[in-house]
Amino acid sequence: MKIKTPPDIPAKFFAVAAGAGVALSIVGGTAIARSRTRLSEENQDPPKGLAARFTTPLLPDDFLTLLNPLWSTRELRGRVEKVVKETDNAATLIIRPGWGWSFNHKPGQYVGIGIDMDGKWLWRSYSLTTPSSRDSNGHIAITVKAMPEGFLSKHLVEGLAPGTVLRLALPKGEFVLPDPPPKKMLFVTGGSGITPVMGMLRTLDRRGSMPDVVLAHSAPNENEVIFSSELKELDGRHDSFRMHMQYTETDGHFEMSQLDEICPDWRKRQVWACGPEPLLDAAEEFWEDADLEDNLHLERFAAKLSDQGEGGHITFNKSGKETDIDGAKTLMEAGEELGIEMPYGCRMGICHTCTVPLISGTVRDLRNGTEYDQHDEKIQTCITAAAGDVVIDV
């Protein structure tokens, strides 16, 4: 597969688009201006205004995207301006968002990224690593680690060319920096789990108000520490910032019991933990044993799926597509493989953005084995699989 990058626009279309743009500005200029209104969680579709009526059967987008592919009144878009290598298997994508982006995300939130691959839009979510205010260039950034089993993540790190136009979804997530932040904070991270925390640290650094912060981070070795140089700079710039690095290839895996030495007052701190599943499972158990689970904020990059369905034939009613799947594949994965733009959010069964009505059949929750079989029941496609033949309304 090959990721599509934007083709060069023939010169003759600029003249056509410019003329259309003049016409649109005369006939529906006010409406076009309204289309630049910022989006909200409740209204993710930019308003089209009167301009669409005057350009039917073509929409303003048909002219505007000839001038600039980021000028869309129908969807959020962004253009990759630069790809910065962080480590051998991780890279930061510097993205210029188009109309509708408000630069008011909360530090720690993630954003949906849609990539056109062989005519199919594939979506994934990645943590925003930029501060929550607009920078001088109007950019946002995500940092992606290429996973061995992750075809899309490998392409984002190794094969994405500057100039590629992406689709964007609004920022989401509850793993965020409070405002105002606590006076004492502890971050426990591993591998790419540093990415949402980096958005928080950069926000605190930009504000010039770094509280008492301890970071305990683990990575296989020094060369695989994402943001290594910047973290060292933060450590040197702020007396209130302390950092512990654990290199698992030589030092072994980080044990929560080490906190008694690294951060003796950990019981008095609000804690944010993000990283591999074993690290997060250990953190949950550690804080529960201390009867301090309310102090712990966790971010998992994937749902813990331990069960399986039976598999079966699944029909996507609205799109008219169908396929056979095994009991380990989620309904969301099956739909995306068919090129269906499945609703999605966290992809781990938390946000409920992916819910769709079940028309018929039975599906099984892969986290705990619970089965759902009621007509018109709302099911989460990111954590359910078919348990027999299924029809869903998407």
Beta strands, then each sheet from edge to edge (+ up, - down):
strand 1: 77-87
strand 2: 90-97
strand 3: 110-117
strand 4: 120-127
strand 5: 140-145
strand 6: 165-168
strand 7: 184-190
strand 8: 212-219
strand 9: 241-247
strand 10: 270-274
strand 11: 296-299
strand 12: 312-316
strand 13: 321-325
strand 14: 355-360
strand 15: 363-365
strand 16: 371-372
strand 17: 377-380
strand 18: 384-386
strand 19: 390-392
sheet 1: 4+ 3- 6+ 1- 2+ 5-
sheet 2: 9+ 8+ 7+ 10+ 11+
sheet 3: 13+ 12- 19- 14+ 17-
sheet 4: 16+ 15- 18+
end
